[in-house]
Amino acid sequence: MKITYPYLGNSPLVFKDFLETFGHTVVPPYRPSKRTLDLGVKYAPEFACLPLKIVLGTFIEGLERGADTLVTTGGVGPCRAGQYASIQEKILRDLGYEFEMIVFEPPRRDLSGVIRNFKRLTNSQPLPRVLGAGRLLWQKLKLFDALEQLSHRIRPRETVRGKTSLAYQVALDIVTAAKTVAEIREAGEEAFSVLQSVPQDKQRRVLRIGMVGEIYVLLEPASNLEMEEMLGEMGVWVNRSMFLSGWTGSNVILDLLRITGEKDVKRAAARYLPEMIGGHGQDSVGHTIIYANEGLDGVIQIAPFTCIPEIVAKSILTKISHERQIPVLTVFMDEQTGKAGLQTRLEAFVDLLRRRKEKKEELAG
């Protein structure tokens, strides 16, 4: 099989190694570009959300480069994301592409399908070999997420603008090159050292902002116009509510064991939103309350335009913002969103938070 899949954060780096272990040819997805989005916008329904359009464009680019198999995920609940694979498959076939689509549904919904798809991707290799490759994938994924979290902490304190982003890319390359458990361990130490060597003003006072929202625009910088990097360079330590390894652990592994994940988040949201409304709406509410309790300076909710779960969450976050005294900015992303306009909005919000924090400290002091 010549396989391609959606581009999401750092995950393409680890999925490529995993699939090649079992003899597949991988057509690595390009980082989403203007062309990627333009393709998705051209062929997707007008009011489909941004992730559907970007992933559709990614699949078209992969098929153009010779892929014959698309691997993606499904979903359950009121969120329309569960139907994306079917919609994308129909659009692509109407465009004349010939391919096979492998869709991983949530384990609790379709465990036999998950096992069947997994066997196909691993060519029914012996279990020890599959577990060994899975262990490498998981260790790299967790390491990538840990490095990203560290970059968020360092960037607002860097003394030379852009140094953190450069060091972060070097760190990713170091980990990507590792092929064994021992090499990953050594690469992790070297990668952390590279990031920590970025010159910092550790006495600099920074703002802490929590970031919540829908998983794709939250995790993929190309879809949110590098919002975290922009905020970091404005002196903001971003505390993102979701990373891929954590989400996978809570929503795939625990789901497979029929255990409810992120109970603290759901507990926090219960007073305002006790039901799962699809997508990550309940998570956005719960994490915002947790961030308020932890004393963060503000929260940014990012979501695709027309995302119903996040629209519901937004209406609740207005009340939470008032009751918990934590400013909340909601940003809906679509193909019309421009980076300059987004930066202006973020600068205004950061300036508001900074003046608010100074005023609180004056009153307390």
N, C-alpha and C positions, 0 to 999 in steps of 0.2 A: 504493500500500500504506500502511496505518496500522500502523507497526511499533513493537513494544516488545521489550525484551531484559532480561537479568538486571542487577541493580544490584550493582556491584562497585567499591568504592573511588571514585576520581574518574573512572573510565572513562565513565560516562553523560554527563558533560559534553562529552567529545570525540566520542563516537559520534553524539550528537544532531546536531552541526554537520555531520559527515560525511554522514549519511543525508539531511539536508535539502538538502545541496548537489545531490543527484540527484533532487530533486522529491518525496521521500517525506514523508508526514505522520508525525511521531514522537510516540508516546505515551510520554513519559519515565517510566521506572519510578520509583515512590516509593522513598525510602530505607526499607529494611525496618523495620517497626514491629511492635508486639505483634499487631495485626490481621493483618499479613502472615504472621507465624509461625503464628498461630492457624489461618488458612486452610490453610496447608501441613500442619500437624499433623492437621487434621480429615480431609483427603482422602488424605494419603500413607500408605504402609505404616508401621506402628508403628515398626519397627526401621530404617527409612530414615534416613540421616544428616541432620544439620542443614542443610547446603547444599541438598540436594534439597527439603527442606520449605520453606525460605525462597524459593528460586527458584520453586517451584510456587505459593506464595502471591503472589509478585510477578507471575507470569503471569496469575493469576486477577484481580488488581487491574487489570492492563493490559487484559485482555479486557472487564472490566466498564466500562472507560472508552472502549471503542470500538476497540481494536486488532484487526486481522484477520490480522496476521502476527507470529509469534514467531521471533526470531533467537537461536540459542544455539550451544553447542559440544558436540562429542562427545568421544571419547577411546579409548585402547587400553590393553591390559594388564590385570592382575588387578583394578585398582581398579574399583569398580562405577560410577564417574562416567561411564564410557563408555556406560552404559545409561540414564542419567538422562533424556535427551531422549525416548527411546522410552517410558519409564514415564510421564513427565509428559504426553506427547501422549495416551497411552491414558486416563489419569485425566481429563484435560480434555475429551476427546471423550465419555467416559462421563457427564460432568457436563452435556453438551449444548452445549458451545461449538463454534462453527464458525470455523476459522482455518487458516492455512497455517503450517507449521513449517519453518524453514530451519536446517539443522544443519551447522556447519562441523567436519568431521573433521580430524585431523592431516594436513598436506599429504603426508607420505610415504605415508600409508595410502590417501588418496583425492584425489589432485591434480586429477583431472578434475572431481570434485564441488566442490572449493574454487573452481576457476575458474568453473564454472557458477553457483554461488551468488553469487560476486563480481560476475559480469556482471549477474545479476538485481538485486542491490542497487545497482549503479551504472547501471542502465538501459542497459547496453551503450554507455556514453558513450566518446568517443575516449580513447585511452590517456593522452595528455598531461594531460587534465583529471582523470582518475582519479589519476594520479601526483601531480598538484598537490594534490588534496584529501587524498591519503594522506600527503603530506609535512607538511601542516598538522596532521593528526591525530597523527602521530608526534612532531612537535615539541612539541605541547601535552602529550601524554602524558608525554614525558620531563621536561618542565618541571614538571608536577604532581608527579611522583615526586621530583624534586630539591627542590622546596619542602617536601614531606612529610618528607624526610630531614633537612632543615635544622630543621624544627619539632621533630623528635625531639631534636636536639642543643641547641636553645635552651630548650625547656620546663623541664628540670630546673634550669636556672640563672636562670629568671625571678624577678624580685623581687616581682612582683604576680601572685598566682595567677590563672590563666585568661587572662592577656594574650596568651600565645603562641597559644592556640586562636582567640581573636578576630582576631589579626593574620593567622593562617593562612587563615581564611575570607575576609578582605579580599583577601589575595594571590590566592586561587583565583578570586574574582570578577573581579579585574583581568585575569588570563590568559584566563578564559572569554570576556570581551568582545572579545578580539583576533580579527581575521578574516583577516589577511594575515601573511606571513612577517615583514615589517618590524614590524608591530604586535605580533606575538608576541615579537620580540626586545626591543622597548621595554617591553612588559608584563612580561617576565621581569625586566628590570633594576628596574622599579618594585616588583614583587612581592617580590623579594629584599630590597630596601631597606626595605619595610614590615616584613618579618619581623625583619630585623637591627636595626630600631629599637626592638624590645621591650627594656625595661630589664632588664639581666642582672647577676648577680654572677659575673663570669668567673673569679673565684678560688675559687668554691665547688667543693668536691670532690664529685664525683658517682660513682655506680656505673654500670658499663657491663654491660648484660645483652643477650645475643643472643636473638633470637626466631625459632624455627623451627616448621614444621608444615605442615598442609594449606593449599592456596592460598586457598580461599574464607574460612575463618575467620581466616587470617593477614592478608588484604588488606581485608576488609570490617569496619570498626569496629562496625557494628550487630550483627554475628554474634559478636563477641568482647567485647561490652559495653564498648567504648572502652578496652580494656586498655592500649594504649600511652599514652593520655592519663592514665589513672590512674597508671601507672608513672612517667611524666614528672613528675607533680605530687608523687610520692614522692621525687624526686631521682634518677631513673634515666634515663640516656641509653640509649634502646632502639636496638639495631642489628638491624634486621629482615633476614632472609635473602633475602627476595623482594619485588620491586616489579614492577608489571605490565609496564613497558617492558622491564626486564631479562629477565623470564620470556618475553615475546613474542619478544625477540631470540634467546634461546637455544633456545626450544622451537617456534617457528613459522618464523621466517626461516631459522635455521640448519638446521632440520629439512627445510625446502623444498630447501635446497642439499645435503641428506644429509650434514651435518656435525654431529658430536656436540657439544652445548653443555655449558658448565659442567664442563669436564674436570677442573679443580682440585678441585671438590667431589666428583666421582665417584672421583678418585684418593685423596682423603682418606678416603672411606668404604670403599675397596676391601678393607682388612684385615678389616673387620667385616661389610660387606654388599656383596659384589662384584656382585650382580645387581640389575636393576631389578625392584622388587616391585610396581610400580603406584603411582599417586598420587605423593606426595613423600617417601616413607619414606627412600629413599636420600639425598635432599637433606638431610633432617633430621639424619641421621647425619653426613654429610660436613661440613655447616656447623657442627655442634657441635664437631667435632674442630678445624676451622679457628678457631673462637672460642676454644677452649682454648689453641691455639698462639699466638693473638694476646694472650692474657692477660686476657680478659674475666672479669668477676667471677662470672658465672653464665649459665645458659641456661634459657629457658622454652619448652617445646614445647606448642603448642596444636593441638587436633584435634577433629573432630566425634566424638561418642560413637559407637561401633561402626566407626570407620574402621580397616580392617584394616591398611593399610600403616603407619599411625602407631602402631598397637598393636605391630606387629613392631619398628618403630624404637624404641619405648619400652623394650622388653626389652633392646635393644642399648645404649641410652643409659645404662641403669643401670650397665653394665660400663664404658662410657667415662667416666662420672662418677667412678667409683672409680679407674680407671687414670690418668686425666688430671687428677684432683684439681680438678674443676669441678662445682659443685652444679647439678643439673638438676631443674626442677619441671615436671611434666606436668599440663596442664589439659585435660580432655575437656569439650566444650561440647555441650549439648542444650537442649531447650525448658524443662527444669527448672532450668537454671543461673540463679542470682540474682546481681545485681550486688553486693549487700552481702556475701554469702558469698564471692564472688570477690575482692572488695577485702580482706577479712580474710586470705585465703590469700596474696595478693600482699604485704600488709604484713608478714606473718610471714616470708616468703621474703626480702624486702628487708632486714628487720631481721637475719636470720641472715647474709646476705651482708655487711652493714655491720660486724657484730661480727667476722666472720671476717677481713675486710680489715684492721680495726684491729689484731687480734691478730697477723696476719702482719707488719704494719708495725712493731709493737712488737718482735717477735722479730728483725726485720731491722735495726732501729735501735739 
